[in-house]
Amino acid sequence: MNRPETGRGPRLVPVRGSDGRAGWSLVAANGRRLAASVRAYRSDRELASGVGELLAERAALRFVLSQREDRLWVWTAYLPARTTRVGAGGGEAVARSARGYLRRDQCRQSVAGFQQGVEHVRRARRPGGGAAPAQPW
């Protein structure tokens, strides 16, 4: 009998800092952190809004790969810019890789894993559309 397994696949987990601000981590089914929020939110309501925006704008995210001083590759995901004003930045950073990678291709694979994870979370949060219950935030 094929039943969907609850709790399988990546999930967004709220993370609270020592200053009381909240963020999120995208965690794989095996418990490994895949990504973390860049922004620290002041309240659970703000966090929920930020997560909703990430899920809604997932297809428009722009990814920048860079090499740190320790020569490890990392990525940062940016939401599209909300203005057409000349000189405005390239959007708001919303997510970053949870760790550094020795090779650029590993970093690119991590981006693909993040995209798949976000899509899985989006499907799971849809009412009646997934194996996992919707996050309360």
N, CA, C and O atoms as CSV, one atom per row, in Angstrom:
chain,resi,resn,atom,element,x,y,z
A,1,MET,N,N,0.841,-1.175,0.000
A,1,MET,CA,C,0.000,0.000,0.000
A,1,MET,C,C,0.888,1.239,0.000
A,1,MET,O,O,1.756,1.356,0.865
A,2,ASN,N,N,0.706,2.156,-0.924
A,2,ASN,CA,C,1.522,3.362,-1.012
A,2,ASN,C,C,0.839,4.529,-0.306
A,2,ASN,O,O,-0.126,5.098,-0.815
A,3,ARG,N,N,1.345,4.871,0.852
A,3,ARG,CA,C,0.859,6.046,1.576
A,3,ARG,C,C,1.999,7.040,1.659
A,3,ARG,O,O,3.158,6.638,1.762
A,4,PRO,N,N,1.696,8.335,1.618
A,4,PRO,CA,C,2.758,9.307,1.789
A,4,PRO,C,C,3.322,9.211,3.199
A,4,PRO,O,O,2.576,9.048,4.164
A,5,GLU,N,N,4.634,9.311,3.311
A,5,GLU,CA,C,5.281,9.260,4.613
A,5,GLU,C,C,5.375,10.666,5.171
A,5,GLU,O,O,5.889,11.576,4.519
A,6,THR,N,N,4.872,10.833,6.382
A,6,THR,CA,C,4.931,12.154,6.991
A,6,THR,C,C,6.341,12.435,7.469
A,6,THR,O,O,7.053,11.539,7.923
A,7,GLY,N,N,6.731,13.698,7.358
A,7,GLY,CA,C,8.031,14.110,7.860
A,7,GLY,C,C,9.190,13.829,6.920
A,7,GLY,O,O,10.336,14.096,7.285
A,8,ARG,N,N,8.948,13.310,5.742
A,8,ARG,CA,C,10.025,13.016,4.801
A,8,ARG,C,C,10.341,14.239,3.966
A,8,ARG,O,O,9.446,15.008,3.617
A,9,GLY,N,N,11.593,14.419,3.650
A,9,GLY,CA,C,12.001,15.528,2.806
A,9,GLY,C,C,12.452,16.725,3.619
A,9,GLY,O,O,12.318,16.745,4.843
A,10,PRO,N,N,12.983,17.715,2.937
A,10,PRO,CA,C,13.475,18.917,3.617
A,10,PRO,C,C,12.349,19.678,4.304
A,10,PRO,O,O,11.182,19.574,3.925
A,11,ARG,N,N,12.722,20.437,5.311
A,11,ARG,CA,C,11.751,21.252,6.026
A,11,ARG,C,C,12.434,22.538,6.501
A,11,ARG,O,O,13.645,22.582,6.719
A,12,LEU,N,N,11.621,23.568,6.651
A,12,LEU,CA,C,12.108,24.825,7.215
A,12,LEU,C,C,11.919,24.764,8.724
A,12,LEU,O,O,10.832,24.457,9.214
A,13,VAL,N,N,12.982,25.059,9.447
A,13,VAL,CA,C,12.965,25.004,10.906
A,13,VAL,C,C,13.246,26.398,11.448
A,13,VAL,O,O,14.241,27.015,11.066
A,14,PRO,N,N,12.388,26.908,12.333
A,14,PRO,CA,C,12.657,28.218,12.916
A,14,PRO,C,C,13.861,28.148,13.848
A,14,PRO,O,O,14.065,27.151,14.541
A,15,VAL,N,N,14.652,29.209,13.859
A,15,VAL,CA,C,15.838,29.299,14.706
A,15,VAL,C,C,15.761,30.621,15.450
A,15,VAL,O,O,15.558,31.670,14.839
A,16,ARG,N,N,15.920,30.577,16.760
A,16,ARG,CA,C,15.851,31.794,17.565
A,16,ARG,C,C,17.251,32.137,18.054
A,16,ARG,O,O,17.946,31.294,18.622
A,17,GLY,N,N,17.662,33.397,17.824
A,17,GLY,CA,C,18.965,33.867,18.266
A,17,GLY,C,C,18.944,34.299,19.720
A,17,GLY,O,O,17.877,34.417,20.323
A,18,SER,N,N,20.118,34.535,20.283
A,18,SER,CA,C,20.208,34.953,21.683
A,18,SER,C,C,19.585,36.328,21.907
A,18,SER,O,O,19.212,36.666,23.030
A,19,ASP,N,N,19.473,37.117,20.846
A,19,ASP,CA,C,18.856,38.442,20.948
A,19,ASP,C,C,17.332,38.389,20.794
A,19,ASP,O,O,16.672,39.429,20.796
A,20,GLY,N,N,16.777,37.191,20.662
A,20,GLY,CA,C,15.334,37.034,20.534
A,20,GLY,C,C,14.825,37.095,19.112
A,20,GLY,O,O,13.655,36.810,18.860
A,21,ARG,N,N,15.689,37.462,18.175
A,21,ARG,CA,C,15.267,37.510,16.769
A,21,ARG,C,C,15.189,36.089,16.216
A,21,ARG,O,O,15.851,35.174,16.705
A,22,ALA,N,N,14.364,35.930,15.184
A,22,ALA,CA,C,14.130,34.611,14.606
A,22,ALA,C,C,14.654,34.547,13.179
A,22,ALA,O,O,14.718,35.558,12.479
A,23,GLY,N,N,15.019,33.367,12.767
A,23,GLY,CA,C,15.422,33.079,11.395
A,23,GLY,C,C,14.946,31.675,11.069
A,23,GLY,O,O,14.125,31.106,11.787
A,24,TRP,N,N,15.459,31.127,9.997
A,24,TRP,CA,C,15.097,29.769,9.620
A,24,TRP,C,C,16.307,29.050,9.058
A,24,TRP,O,O,17.262,29.668,8.589
A,25,SER,N,N,16.244,27.729,9.117
A,25,SER,CA,C,17.213,26.867,8.452
A,25,SER,C,C,16.429,25.888,7.595
A,25,SER,O,O,15.376,25.400,8.003
A,26,LEU,N,N,16.945,25.603,6.405
A,26,LEU,CA,C,16.383,24.539,5.585
A,26,LEU,C,C,17.184,23.297,5.935
A,26,LEU,O,O,18.402,23.256,5.758
A,27,VAL,N,N,16.486,22.286,6.434
A,27,VAL,CA,C,17.124,21.074,6.938
A,27,VAL,C,C,16.668,19.886,6.097
A,27,VAL,O,O,15.473,19.704,5.860
A,28,ALA,N,N,17.621,19.086,5.653
A,28,ALA,CA,C,17.312,17.887,4.861
A,28,ALA,C,C,16.669,16.833,5.754
A,28,ALA,O,O,16.708,16.944,6.979
A,29,ALA,N,N,16.085,15.821,5.144
A,29,ALA,CA,C,15.437,14.739,5.885
A,29,ALA,C,C,16.408,14.040,6.830
A,29,ALA,O,O,15.995,13.515,7.864
A,30,ASN,N,N,17.699,14.029,6.482
A,30,ASN,CA,C,18.697,13.372,7.328
A,30,ASN,C,C,19.226,14.290,8.434
A,30,ASN,O,O,20.111,13.896,9.194
A,31,GLY,N,N,18.688,15.516,8.527
A,31,GLY,CA,C,19.089,16.440,9.586
A,31,GLY,C,C,20.190,17.417,9.213
A,31,GLY,O,O,20.521,18.302,10.003
A,32,ARG,N,N,20.759,17.277,8.037
A,32,ARG,CA,C,21.837,18.174,7.614
A,32,ARG,C,C,21.271,19.524,7.203
A,32,ARG,O,O,20.295,19.597,6.456
A,33,ARG,N,N,21.890,20.593,7.698
A,33,ARG,CA,C,21.472,21.944,7.309
A,33,ARG,C,C,21.901,22.204,5.876
A,33,ARG,O,O,23.060,21.996,5.517
A,34,LEU,N,N,20.953,22.662,5.054
A,34,LEU,CA,C,21.225,22.966,3.655
A,34,LEU,C,C,21.435,24.459,3.436
A,34,LEU,O,O,22.243,24.864,2.600
A,35,ALA,N,N,20.697,25.280,4.197
A,35,ALA,CA,C,20.757,26.726,4.016
A,35,ALA,C,C,20.242,27.397,5.277
A,35,ALA,O,O,19.634,26.766,6.141
A,36,ALA,N,N,20.502,28.691,5.356
A,36,ALA,CA,C,20.033,29.488,6.494
A,36,ALA,C,C,19.549,30.835,5.993
A,36,ALA,O,O,19.993,31.323,4.953
A,37,SER,N,N,18.635,31.431,6.742
A,37,SER,CA,C,18.166,32.766,6.382
A,37,SER,C,C,19.286,33.766,6.638
A,37,SER,O,O,20.083,33.605,7.563
A,38,VAL,N,N,19.330,34.780,5.821
A,38,VAL,CA,C,20.300,35.856,6.007
A,38,VAL,C,C,19.745,36.860,7.012
A,38,VAL,O,O,20.471,37.381,7.859
A,39,ARG,N,N,18.471,37.113,6.903
A,39,ARG,CA,C,17.819,38.122,7.726
A,39,ARG,C,C,17.388,37.547,9.076
A,39,ARG,O,O,16.986,36.387,9.169
A,40,ALA,N,N,17.477,38.369,10.111
A,40,ALA,CA,C,16.945,38.029,11.428
A,40,ALA,C,C,15.636,38.809,11.593
A,40,ALA,O,O,15.624,40.033,11.461
A,41,TYR,N,N,14.558,38.119,11.875
A,41,TYR,CA,C,13.234,38.715,11.971
A,41,TYR,C,C,12.901,39.059,13.419
A,41,TYR,O,O,13.289,38.337,14.338
A,42,ARG,N,N,12.186,40.157,13.619
A,42,ARG,CA,C,11.866,40.634,14.966
A,42,ARG,C,C,10.751,39.851,15.634
A,42,ARG,O,O,10.656,39.838,16.862
A,43,SER,N,N,9.913,39.205,14.855
A,43,SER,CA,C,8.762,38.497,15.436
A,43,SER,C,C,8.436,37.271,14.591
A,43,SER,O,O,8.910,37.121,13.464
A,44,ASP,N,N,7.617,36.407,15.164
A,44,ASP,CA,C,7.171,35.225,14.421
A,44,ASP,C,C,6.320,35.625,13.222
A,44,ASP,O,O,6.352,34.966,12.183
A,45,ARG,N,N,5.565,36.701,13.368
A,45,ARG,CA,C,4.742,37.193,12.250
A,45,ARG,C,C,5.637,37.647,11.094
A,45,ARG,O,O,5.356,37.349,9.934
A,46,GLU,N,N,6.714,38.367,11.415
A,46,GLU,CA,C,7.667,38.804,10.388
A,46,GLU,C,C,8.349,37.605,9.742
A,46,GLU,O,O,8.567,37.586,8.531
A,47,LEU,N,N,8.684,36.607,10.552
A,47,LEU,CA,C,9.303,35.381,10.042
A,47,LEU,C,C,8.359,34.678,9.074
A,47,LEU,O,O,8.772,34.256,7.994
A,48,ALA,N,N,7.101,34.553,9.458
A,48,ALA,CA,C,6.115,33.904,8.583
A,48,ALA,C,C,5.983,34.650,7.263
A,48,ALA,O,O,5.869,34.037,6.202
A,49,SER,N,N,6.000,35.965,7.336
A,49,SER,CA,C,5.912,36.774,6.116
A,49,SER,C,C,7.149,36.560,5.240
A,49,SER,O,O,7.031,36.440,4.021
A,50,GLY,N,N,8.329,36.513,5.855
A,50,GLY,CA,C,9.563,36.285,5.109
A,50,GLY,C,C,9.597,34.916,4.447
A,50,GLY,O,O,10.036,34.785,3.304
A,51,VAL,N,N,9.139,33.902,5.159
A,51,VAL,CA,C,9.082,32.545,4.597
A,51,VAL,C,C,8.085,32.510,3.446
A,51,VAL,O,O,8.352,31.914,2.403
A,52,GLY,N,N,6.943,33.145,3.638
A,52,GLY,CA,C,5.945,33.202,2.565
A,52,GLY,C,C,6.498,33.865,1.316
A,52,GLY,O,O,6.253,33.405,0.201
A,53,GLU,N,N,7.246,34.947,1.503
A,53,GLU,CA,C,7.842,35.642,0.358
A,53,GLU,C,C,8.877,34.761,-0.337
A,53,GLU,O,O,8.925,34.708,-1.566
A,54,LEU,N,N,9.710,34.065,0.449
A,54,LEU,CA,C,10.699,33.152,-0.128
A,54,LEU,C,C,10.005,32.092,-0.985
A,54,LEU,O,O,10.426,31.831,-2.112
A,55,LEU,N,N,8.956,31.489,-0.461
A,55,LEU,CA,C,8.262,30.438,-1.196
A,55,LEU,C,C,7.562,30.982,-2.435
A,55,LEU,O,O,7.552,30.332,-3.481
A,56,ALA,N,N,6.977,32.171,-2.320
A,56,ALA,CA,C,6.266,32.762,-3.454
A,56,ALA,C,C,7.220,33.212,-4.554
A,56,ALA,O,O,6.884,33.122,-5.735
A,57,GLU,N,N,8.386,33.686,-4.189
A,57,GLU,CA,C,9.340,34.251,-5.151
A,57,GLU,C,C,10.467,33.283,-5.506
A,57,GLU,O,O,11.465,33.695,-6.096
A,58,ARG,N,N,10.325,32.009,-5.160
A,58,ARG,CA,C,11.413,31.035,-5.337
A,58,ARG,C,C,11.939,30.959,-6.763
A,58,ARG,O,O,13.138,30.766,-6.963
A,59,ALA,N,N,11.081,31.105,-7.744
A,59,ALA,CA,C,11.512,31.000,-9.144
A,59,ALA,C,C,12.296,32.227,-9.589
A,59,ALA,O,O,13.038,32.166,-10.570
A,60,ALA,N,N,12.141,33.332,-8.884
A,60,ALA,CA,C,12.813,34.573,-9.273
A,60,ALA,C,C,14.114,34.802,-8.506
A,60,ALA,O,O,14.795,35.802,-8.733
A,61,LEU,N,N,14.468,33.879,-7.594
A,61,LEU,CA,C,15.698,34.060,-6.828
A,61,LEU,C,C,16.911,34.100,-7.751
A,61,LEU,O,O,16.983,33.370,-8.740
A,62,ARG,N,N,17.854,34.958,-7.411
A,62,ARG,CA,C,19.130,35.047,-8.131
A,62,ARG,C,C,20.206,34.541,-7.192
A,62,ARG,O,O,20.259,34.950,-6.032
A,63,PHE,N,N,21.063,33.660,-7.675
A,63,PHE,CA,C,22.099,33.054,-6.845
A,63,PHE,C,C,23.470,33.585,-7.257
A,63,PHE,O,O,23.798,33.667,-8.441
A,64,VAL,N,N,24.254,33.940,-6.250
A,64,VAL,CA,C,25.613,34.409,-6.470
A,64,VAL,C,C,26.551,33.456,-5.750
A,64,VAL,O,O,26.440,33.254,-4.541
A,65,LEU,N,N,27.482,32.869,-6.508
A,65,LEU,CA,C,28.504,32.005,-5.934
A,65,LEU,C,C,29.762,32.828,-5.745
A,65,LEU,O,O,30.132,33.616,-6.615
A,66,SER,N,N,30.414,32.648,-4.616
A,66,SER,CA,C,31.652,33.384,-4.352
A,66,SER,C,C,32.597,32.501,-3.544
A,66,SER,O,O,32.202,31.498,-2.949
A,67,GLN,N,N,33.842,32.910,-3.550
A,67,GLN,CA,C,34.855,32.168,-2.819
A,67,GLN,C,C,35.312,33.012,-1.637
A,67,GLN,O,O,35.700,34.168,-1.805
A,68,ARG,N,N,35.263,32.429,-0.437
A,68,ARG,CA,C,35.670,33.136,0.775
A,68,ARG,C,C,37.192,33.188,0.862
A,68,ARG,O,O,37.899,32.597,0.046
A,69,GLU,N,N,37.674,33.903,1.860
A,69,GLU,CA,C,39.126,34.004,2.060
A,69,GLU,C,C,39.772,32.648,2.315
A,69,GLU,O,O,40.937,32.444,1.974
A,70,ASP,N,N,39.025,31.717,2.914
A,70,ASP,CA,C,39.567,30.375,3.169
A,70,ASP,C,C,39.462,29.475,1.939
A,70,ASP,O,O,39.730,28.275,2.011
A,71,ARG,N,N,39.066,30.073,0.800
A,71,ARG,CA,C,38.991,29.439,-0.508
A,71,ARG,C,C,37.827,28.461,-0.656
A,71,ARG,O,O,37.769,27.723,-1.639
A,72,LEU,N,N,36.904,28.443,0.296
A,72,LEU,CA,C,35.710,27.619,0.168
A,72,LEU,C,C,34.646,28.398,-0.604
A,72,LEU,O,O,34.530,29.617,-0.476
A,73,TRP,N,N,33.875,27.667,-1.407
A,73,TRP,CA,C,32.807,28.263,-2.203
A,73,TRP,C,C,31.522,28.308,-1.400
A,73,TRP,O,O,31.184,27.347,-0.708
A,74,VAL,N,N,30.804,29.422,-1.488
A,74,VAL,CA,C,29.512,29.614,-0.823
A,74,VAL,C,C,28.556,30.272,-1.806
A,74,VAL,O,O,28.985,30.837,-2.812
A,75,TRP,N,N,27.263,30.199,-1.515
A,75,TRP,CA,C,26.277,30.872,-2.349
A,75,TRP,C,C,25.354,31.722,-1.482
A,75,TRP,O,O,25.165,31.461,-0.294
A,76,THR,N,N,24.792,32.737,-2.111
A,76,THR,CA,C,23.798,33.604,-1.485
A,76,THR,C,C,22.647,33.757,-2.475
A,76,THR,O,O,22.864,33.948,-3.672
A,77,ALA,N,N,21.423,33.671,-1.962
A,77,ALA,CA,C,20.225,33.833,-2.796
A,77,ALA,C,C,19.636,35.211,-2.540
A,77,ALA,O,O,19.534,35.654,-1.395
A,78,TYR,N,N,19.250,35.885,-3.620
A,78,TYR,CA,C,18.695,37.240,-3.553
A,78,TYR,C,C,17.298,37.261,-4.139
A,78,TYR,O,O,17.039,36.664,-5.184
A,79,LEU,N,N,16.390,37.962,-3.446
A,79,LEU,CA,C,15.084,38.263,-4.010
A,79,LEU,C,C,15.263,39.324,-5.082
A,79,LEU,O,O,16.225,40.091,-5.030
A,80,PRO,N,N,14.368,39.385,-6.042
A,80,PRO,CA,C,14.478,40.427,-7.071
A,80,PRO,C,C,14.339,41.820,-6.450
A,80,PRO,O,O,13.662,42.000,-5.438
A,81,ALA,N,N,14.989,42.792,-7.074
A,81,ALA,CA,C,14.894,44.183,-6.620
A,81,ALA,C,C,13.452,44.643,-6.718
A,81,ALA,O,O,12.742,44.277,-7.654
A,82,ARG,N,N,13.024,45.431,-5.770
A,82,ARG,CA,C,11.640,45.914,-5.738
A,82,ARG,C,C,11.502,47.304,-6.350
A,82,ARG,O,O,10.445,47.928,-6.249
A,83,THR,N,N,12.561,47.787,-6.979
A,83,THR,CA,C,12.523,49.125,-7.551
A,83,THR,C,C,13.247,49.125,-8.891
A,83,THR,O,O,14.111,48.286,-9.146
A,84,THR,N,N,12.891,50.055,-9.719
A,84,THR,CA,C,13.594,50.220,-10.995
A,84,THR,C,C,14.518,51.430,-10.931
A,84,THR,O,O,15.103,51.828,-11.939
A,85,ARG,N,N,14.646,52.017,-9.731
A,85,ARG,CA,C,15.484,53.193,-9.541
A,85,ARG,C,C,16.935,52.871,-9.913
A,85,ARG,O,O,17.478,51.845,-9.503
A,86,VAL,N,N,17.553,53.763,-10.696
A,86,VAL,CA,C,18.945,53.590,-11.099
A,86,VAL,C,C,19.820,53.612,-9.848
A,86,VAL,O,O,19.647,54.458,-8.971
A,87,GLY,N,N,20.750,52.684,-9.779
A,87,GLY,CA,C,21.664,52.620,-8.651
A,87,GLY,C,C,21.150,51.776,-7.497
A,87,GLY,O,O,21.872,51.555,-6.525
A,88,ALA,N,N,19.911,51.301,-7.590
A,88,ALA,CA,C,19.381,50.433,-6.542
A,88,ALA,C,C,20.104,49.094,-6.608
A,88,ALA,O,O,20.554,48.672,-7.673
A,89,GLY,N,N,20.207,48.449,-5.487
A,89,GLY,CA,C,20.909,47.167,-5.414
A,89,GLY,C,C,20.232,46.089,-6.224
A,89,GLY,O,O,19.167,46.304,-6.802
A,90,GLY,N,N,20.853,44.931,-6.263
A,90,GLY,CA,C,20.350,43.813,-7.040
A,90,GLY,C,C,19.346,42.963,-6.304
A,90,GLY,O,O,19.125,41.813,-6.683
A,91,GLY,N,N,18.734,43.489,-5.267
A,91,GLY,CA,C,17.758,42.730,-4.520
A,91,GLY,C,C,18.240,42.482,-3.105
A,91,GLY,O,O,19.351,42.863,-2.736
A,92,GLU,N,N,17.386,41.835,-2.312
A,92,GLU,CA,C,17.670,41.569,-0.906
A,92,GLU,C,C,18.172,40.140,-0.737
A,92,GLU,O,O,17.562,39.197,-1.242
A,93,ALA,N,N,19.290,39.985,-0.022
A,93,ALA,CA,C,19.798,38.649,0.291
A,93,ALA,C,C,18.834,37.987,1.276
A,93,ALA,O,O,18.493,38.573,2.304
A,94,VAL,N,N,18.398,36.768,0.962
A,94,VAL,CA,C,17.439,36.078,1.825
A,94,VAL,C,C,17.944,34.741,2.353
A,94,VAL,O,O,17.474,34.277,3.391
A,95,ALA,N,N,18.886,34.117,1.662
A,95,ALA,CA,C,19.377,32.805,2.086
A,95,ALA,C,C,20.850,32.670,1.728
A,95,ALA,O,O,21.353,33.332,0.821
A,96,ARG,N,N,21.523,31.798,2.464
A,96,ARG,CA,C,22.934,31.513,2.177
A,96,ARG,C,C,23.193,30.035,2.421
A,96,ARG,O,O,22.458,29.369,3.150
A,97,SER,N,N,24.237,29.546,1.806
A,97,SER,CA,C,24.597,28.149,2.017
A,97,SER,C,C,24.958,27.935,3.484
A,97,SER,O,O,25.499,28.824,4.141
A,98,ALA,N,N,24.655,26.758,3.977
A,98,ALA,CA,C,24.906,26.456,5.384
A,98,ALA,C,C,26.377,26.167,5.651
A,98,ALA,O,O,26.815,26.169,6.802
A,99,ARG,N,N,27.131,25.921,4.599
A,99,ARG,CA,C,28.561,25.636,4.760
A,99,ARG,C,C,29.297,26.011,3.484
A,99,ARG,O,O,28.679,26.369,2.481
A,100,GLY,N,N,30.609,25.927,3.529
A,100,GLY,CA,C,31.434,26.173,2.356
A,100,GLY,C,C,31.770,24.872,1.653
A,100,GLY,O,O,31.726,23.799,2.256
A,101,TYR,N,N,32.108,24.972,0.365
A,101,TYR,CA,C,32.398,23.804,-0.464
A,101,TYR,C,C,33.787,23.933,-1.076
A,101,TYR,O,O,34.225,25.034,-1.409
A,102,LEU,N,N,34.466,22.820,-1.220
A,102,LEU,CA,C,35.816,22.834,-1.771
A,102,LEU,C,C,35.826,23.201,-3.248
A,102,LEU,O,O,36.754,23.851,-3.728
A,103,ARG,N,N,34.782,22.779,-3.971
A,103,ARG,CA,C,34.755,23.014,-5.414
A,103,ARG,C,C,33.504,23.788,-5.800
A,103,ARG,O,O,32.459,23.691,-5.157
A,104,ARG,N,N,33.647,24.558,-6.871
A,104,ARG,CA,C,32.534,25.370,-7.372
A,104,ARG,C,C,31.353,24.494,-7.809
A,104,ARG,O,O,30.200,24.860,-7.578
A,105,ASP,N,N,31.620,23.367,-8.424
A,105,ASP,CA,C,30.528,22.501,-8.868
A,105,ASP,C,C,29.750,21.936,-7.677
A,105,ASP,O,O,28.542,21.728,-7.788
A,106,GLN,N,N,30.401,21.683,-6.551
A,106,GLN,CA,C,29.699,21.240,-5.352
A,106,GLN,C,C,28.774,22.345,-4.843
A,106,GLN,O,O,27.662,22.080,-4.386
A,107,CYS,N,N,29.245,23.571,-4.929
A,107,CYS,CA,C,28.446,24.721,-4.511
A,107,CYS,C,C,27.212,24.849,-5.411
A,107,CYS,O,O,26.109,25.092,-4.921
A,108,ARG,N,N,27.399,24.685,-6.726
A,108,ARG,CA,C,26.266,24.733,-7.656
A,108,ARG,C,C,25.263,23.619,-7.351
A,108,ARG,O,O,24.054,23.834,-7.440
A,109,GLN,N,N,25.755,22.435,-6.994
A,109,GLN,CA,C,24.861,21.334,-6.624
A,109,GLN,C,C,24.074,21.679,-5.365
A,109,GLN,O,O,22.909,21.304,-5.232
A,110,SER,N,N,24.712,22.391,-4.447
A,110,SER,CA,C,24.028,22.826,-3.235
A,110,SER,C,C,22.893,23.798,-3.563
A,110,SER,O,O,21.834,23.754,-2.938
A,111,VAL,N,N,23.117,24.676,-4.545
A,111,VAL,CA,C,22.056,25.591,-4.989
A,111,VAL,C,C,20.875,24.779,-5.511
A,111,VAL,O,O,19.726,25.059,-5.171
A,112,ALA,N,N,21.159,23.777,-6.335
A,112,ALA,CA,C,20.086,22.931,-6.879
A,112,ALA,C,C,19.351,22.207,-5.751
A,112,ALA,O,O,18.127,22.086,-5.792
A,113,GLY,N,N,20.079,21.728,-4.753
A,113,GLY,CA,C,19.457,21.076,-3.604
A,113,GLY,C,C,18.571,22.032,-2.816
A,113,GLY,O,O,17.501,21.651,-2.342
A,114,PHE,N,N,19.026,23.279,-2.680
A,114,PHE,CA,C,18.226,24.294,-2.004
A,114,PHE,C,C,16.937,24.549,-2.772
A,114,PHE,O,O,15.859,24.607,-2.181
A,115,GLN,N,N,17.046,24.699,-4.078
A,115,GLN,CA,C,15.856,24.949,-4.898
A,115,GLN,C,C,14.862,23.798,-4.785
A,115,GLN,O,O,13.659,24.028,-4.665
A,116,GLN,N,N,15.350,22.575,-4.822
A,116,GLN,CA,C,14.470,21.413,-4.682
A,116,GLN,C,C,13.843,21.373,-3.297
A,116,GLN,O,O,12.667,21.039,-3.149
A,117,GLY,N,N,14.633,21.716,-2.279
A,117,GLY,CA,C,14.122,21.734,-0.914
A,117,GLY,C,C,13.036,22.767,-0.716
A,117,GLY,O,O,12.020,22.489,-0.078
A,118,VAL,N,N,13.239,23.954,-1.255
A,118,VAL,CA,C,12.225,25.006,-1.145
A,118,VAL,C,C,10.955,24.580,-1.867
A,118,VAL,O,O,9.851,24.822,-1.378
A,119,GLU,N,N,11.102,23.955,-3.013
A,119,GLU,CA,C,9.918,23.477,-3.747
A,119,GLU,C,C,9.189,22.402,-2.937
A,119,GLU,O,O,7.958,22.384,-2.897
A,120,HIS,N,N,9.933,21.522,-2.303
A,120,HIS,CA,C,9.316,20.482,-1.471
A,120,HIS,C,C,8.534,21.125,-0.315
A,120,HIS,O,O,7.407,20.723,-0.029
A,121,VAL,N,N,9.127,22.112,0.339
A,121,VAL,CA,C,8.459,22.810,1.442
A,121,VAL,C,C,7.198,23.499,0.939
A,121,VAL,O,O,6.162,23.452,1.602
A,122,ARG,N,N,7.274,24.135,-0.219
A,122,ARG,CA,C,6.103,24.813,-0.782
A,122,ARG,C,C,4.959,23.832,-1.012
A,122,ARG,O,O,3.812,24.108,-0.660
A,123,ARG,N,N,5.281,22.681,-1.608
A,123,ARG,CA,C,4.246,21.673,-1.857
A,123,ARG,C,C,3.674,21.136,-0.552
A,123,ARG,O,O,2.468,20.905,-0.455
A,124,ALA,N,N,4.519,20.935,0.447
A,124,ALA,CA,C,4.074,20.388,1.730
A,124,ALA,C,C,3.199,21.379,2.485
A,124,ALA,O,O,2.331,20.964,3.252
A,125,ARG,N,N,3.404,22.667,2.288
A,125,ARG,CA,C,2.615,23.689,2.988
A,125,ARG,C,C,1.257,23.915,2.346
A,125,ARG,O,O,0.361,24.477,2.975
A,126,ARG,N,N,1.096,23.486,1.109
A,126,ARG,CA,C,-0.182,23.639,0.413
A,126,ARG,C,C,-1.228,22.778,1.114
A,126,ARG,O,O,-0.967,21.605,1.382
A,127,PRO,N,N,-2.392,23.320,1.415
A,127,PRO,CA,C,-3.425,22.512,2.070
A,127,PRO,C,C,-3.734,21.257,1.261
A,127,PRO,O,O,-4.105,21.342,0.090
A,128,GLY,N,N,-3.583,20.107,1.881
A,128,GLY,CA,C,-3.876,18.838,1.229
A,128,GLY,C,C,-2.877,18.458,0.159
A,128,GLY,O,O,-3.108,17.508,-0.589
A,129,GLY,N,N,-1.747,19.195,0.067
A,129,GLY,CA,C,-0.831,18.950,-1.027
A,129,GLY,C,C,0.464,18.294,-0.660
A,129,GLY,O,O,1.363,18.223,-1.497
A,130,GLY,N,N,0.606,17.810,0.549
A,130,GLY,CA,C,1.895,17.226,0.858
A,130,GLY,C,C,1.831,16.287,2.043
A,130,GLY,O,O,0.792,16.105,2.678
A,131,ALA,N,N,2.984,15.699,2.316
A,131,ALA,CA,C,3.085,14.713,3.379
A,131,ALA,C,C,3.261,15.367,4.745
A,131,ALA,O,O,2.898,14.774,5.761
A,132,ALA,N,N,3.803,16.562,4.784
A,132,ALA,CA,C,4.085,17.216,6.055
A,132,ALA,C,C,3.028,18.281,6.337
A,132,ALA,O,O,2.511,18.911,5.414
A,133,PRO,N,N,2.709,18.479,7.623
A,133,PRO,CA,C,1.749,19.538,7.939
A,133,PRO,C,C,2.355,20.899,7.711
A,133,PRO,O,O,3.576,21.057,7.728
A,134,ALA,N,N,1.499,21.892,7.496
A,134,ALA,CA,C,1.964,23.251,7.283
A,134,ALA,C,C,2.648,23.769,8.533
A,134,ALA,O,O,2.230,23.460,9.649
A,135,GLN,N,N,3.697,24.555,8.350
A,135,GLN,CA,C,4.389,25.166,9.481
A,135,GLN,C,C,3.469,26.179,10.144
A,135,GLN,O,O,2.731,26.877,9.450
A,136,PRO,N,N,3.495,26.278,11.480
A,136,PRO,CA,C,2.642,27.248,12.144
A,136,PRO,C,C,3.102,28.683,11.934
A,136,PRO,O,O,2.334,29.608,12.197
A,137,TRP,N,N,4.299,28.895,11.480
A,137,TRP,CA,C,4.813,30.258,11.277
A,137,TRP,C,C,4.953,30.488,9.831
A,137,TRP,O,O,5.370,31.569,9.416
